[in-house]
Amino acid sequence: MSAAVKPPLYVSNIPVRWGDMDTNQHVNNTRYYQYLEEARIEWLDGIGAQRRQVGQGLVLLSCTHHFLKPVDHPSTVVVELHAGEVGRTSLTLKHQMYVQGDAALVGHGEVKMVWIDVASQRPIPVPDKVRVAMGFAPLVV
């Protein structure tokens, strides 16, 4: 028996703009990363994570995306964010991307981010609010 699939942490619907297209008449590969960024920021805002909290910041450590199918205009990209791992100072979000109205996966991957102290540029613990929103227990220090 297979394990139950957890629902996404967040789903973002992002309209494809004509300016997102490249000369091959599909969405330029760089735009996918902007769609992912937009979905992450919407999710962080939605859970009340203080992205602009004085003295703290979130930095991107790595981002991978596997392109499976092209996306055309007009359409709406659907980005699903799923919980990955959460460490003491870092977290991983997995993503899946679709075109609205089509169940075929157009891409998938993950991002790893680190919470930092802005002044020292050193890692600090992931806020408990984020840990809990991802389905993990608060950090016990």
N, C-alpha and C positions, 0 to 999 in steps of 0.2 A: 504494500500500500504506500502510495507517495504522500509526502508531507503536504499539508495545506499551504497554498500560496498566500502570503500576507498581502493585504491591500497596500497600495502605494501610500507613502507619507503625504504626498502632494501631487496634484495634477494641474498642469498649466496649459492653457489653450492660447497659442500665439499665432496671430494672423501673419501669413507670408506677404511681405510687401514686394511690389514690383522691383524695387531697388535691391532686393535680396538675391535676384537672379544673376547668373553669369552668362557668358557668351554661348554656353551650351544649352541655354534655356531651361535650366533647373537651378535650385537654390545653391549658391556658392558655398563650398565646404566650410569657410570661415564663419558663416552665419549660424551654423549648427551650434558652435561654441557660444555664440551670443544668446541663442535660444536657451541653452543650458544654464548660462549665467542668470538670465532673467528668471527662470524657474527657481533656481536656488535662492535668489534674493527675495522673490515672492514668498517662498516657504519660510525663510528666516524671519521676514516681517510678520508673517501670519502666526508664527509661534511666539512672537514677542521677544525674539533674541535681539538684544541691543547691539546691532552691527556697528552703530556709531557711538557706543559707550566710550566715555572718555578714558583714554589710556589703553584700550584693548582693540584688537582688530583680528580679522579673519583673512588668512592668506591662502592662496591656491598653491598646493605643492605639486600636484600632477592632475592631468585630465586626459582621458582616453575616450575615443569615440570610434566605433566600427560602423562604417557607412554600408548599408545593405541595399537601399533603393533610393533613387533620386526623388526629390520633392519638387513639385511644380507650382506655379502661380496660376490661378488663385487657389489657395488652400489654407487650412489652419493646421499648424503643427501641434500635436499633443505630446507634452513631455511628462512622463511619470517618474517621480523620484522615489527611490526605495532605500531603506536603511541598509547600510553596509556595516563595517566594523566601527567601533568607537574605542579609542585608546584614551590615555590620560590627557594628552594635549591635541590629539588629531581625530578626525572622523572621515569616514568614506561614505559617499552617497552614490548609489548605482542609479543609472537612468535607462529608460526605454523611450523611444520616440516613434510616433505614429503620425499618419495624416488622419484628421478627423473624418469619421465615416468609413474608414478602412482599417480592418484588424491586422493587416500585414505590418510587421515591424520594419521600420525604415532605418533604424540605427539603435545602438546600445553601447554602454560603456560605464565609466565611473570617474569620480573626482575624489581626490584626497585633499583635505584642507587642515590647516593648523591654526589654532588660536594663539595669538601672540600679545605680549606686552609691547605697545608701540614704542615707548621710550628705549627699552633695552633690545627690542627686536628678538626677544627670546620667547620660546613657547611657554604658555600657561595652560592650566586645566580647561578643558571644554566645559562651558557652563552647564550646570545641572539641568536647566530648562531645556537645553538642546539634547542632552543625554536622554532625558525622560521622553521628549517628543519623538525620539528615534526608537523608543521601546527598551532603553537600558536603565539600570538603576543609577541613582545619583552617585557621584564619586565619594568614596569614603576615604578621608585623609588621615 
